[in-house]
Amino acid sequence: MNAELVLAIIAVAAVWIGCLYLAPFGRCPKCQGTGHIRRGKGRVKVCPRCKGRRRVQRLGSRTVHRAAFKIRDGQRAPAKYQEDSDGDT
C-alpha cells in the first residue's frame, strides 16, 4: 500500500512538472482571463495583476524552466575556444 502511494505521488508530481514546462502561463485569476476589471457602472479598468495580457506565470514554472536550462547547459559540448586552453596564443 505504501509503495503504491509513493509511486502515485511521484507520477502526479511528474505530470505536474511536465504541465508546468509545456504550459508555463495560465489564465489570470483576478480578471478571469479578460484583461480588464469592471468597477461600478460601466467603468472598466486594466487588470493590475496581468496588466491586460490575460495571462500570468504559473507557480513553479520559472523554477522548472531554470532547472531544465541548467540540465541542458551541462550536456552541451564545450565551445571550440574553450577546448584549447593551453595559454598559447
C-alpha positions as CSV (number, residue, x, y, z in Angstrom):
1,M,0.0,0.0,0.0
2,N,2.8,2.5,0.9
3,A,4.8,1.7,-2.2
4,E,1.7,2.3,-4.4
5,L,1.0,5.6,-2.7
6,V,4.6,6.7,-3.2
7,L,4.5,5.8,-6.9
8,A,1.2,7.6,-7.3
9,I,2.6,10.7,-5.7
10,I,5.7,10.6,-7.9
11,A,3.6,10.1,-11.0
12,V,1.3,13.1,-10.1
13,A,4.4,15.2,-9.4
14,A,6.0,14.2,-12.8
15,V,2.8,15.1,-14.6
16,W,2.5,18.4,-12.8
17,I,6.1,19.3,-13.6
18,G,5.6,18.3,-17.3
19,C,2.5,20.5,-17.5
20,L,4.4,23.5,-16.0
21,Y,7.2,23.0,-18.6
22,L,4.8,22.8,-21.5
23,A,2.3,25.4,-20.3
24,P,4.1,27.9,-18.1
25,F,1.3,30.6,-18.3
26,G,-2.2,30.3,-17.1
27,R,-5.4,32.4,-17.1
28,C,-5.2,35.4,-14.8
29,P,-7.3,34.6,-11.7
30,K,-8.1,38.3,-10.9
31,C,-9.8,39.1,-14.2
32,Q,-10.6,35.5,-15.3
33,G,-8.6,36.0,-18.5
34,T,-10.4,39.0,-19.8
35,G,-7.6,41.5,-19.2
36,H,-9.9,44.1,-17.5
37,I,-11.9,44.5,-14.4
38,R,-15.3,46.2,-14.2
39,R,-15.5,48.9,-11.5
40,G,-19.0,50.2,-10.8
41,K,-21.3,51.4,-13.6
42,G,-19.6,50.9,-16.9
43,R,-16.2,51.7,-15.6
44,V,-13.5,49.3,-16.9
45,K,-10.0,49.2,-15.6
46,V,-7.0,47.3,-16.9
47,C,-6.2,44.3,-14.6
48,P,-3.4,45.2,-12.2
49,R,-2.1,41.6,-12.0
50,C,-1.7,40.7,-15.7
51,K,-1.6,44.3,-17.0
52,G,-4.1,43.4,-19.7
53,R,-2.1,40.5,-21.1
54,R,-4.7,38.0,-19.8
55,R,-2.0,35.5,-18.7
56,V,0.1,35.1,-15.6
57,Q,3.0,32.8,-14.9
58,R,2.0,29.7,-13.0
59,L,3.5,28.9,-9.6
60,G,6.7,26.9,-10.1
61,S,7.1,27.2,-13.8
62,R,10.1,29.6,-13.5
63,T,11.9,27.0,-11.3
64,V,11.1,24.2,-13.7
65,H,12.5,26.1,-16.7
66,R,15.6,27.2,-14.8
67,A,16.3,23.6,-13.8
68,A,15.8,22.4,-17.4
69,F,18.2,25.1,-18.7
70,K,20.8,24.0,-16.2
71,I,20.4,20.4,-17.3
72,R,20.7,21.4,-20.9
73,D,23.7,23.6,-20.4
74,G,25.5,20.8,-18.6
75,Q,25.1,18.4,-21.5
76,R,26.4,20.8,-24.2
77,A,29.8,20.3,-25.7
78,P,32.3,23.0,-24.8
79,A,32.9,25.6,-27.4
80,K,36.0,25.4,-29.6
81,Y,37.7,28.3,-27.8
82,Q,37.2,26.5,-24.5
83,E,38.7,23.2,-25.7
84,D,42.2,24.6,-26.4
85,S,43.1,26.5,-23.3
86,D,46.8,25.9,-23.4
87,G,47.6,29.5,-22.8
88,D,49.5,29.7,-26.1
89,T,48.0,32.3,-28.5
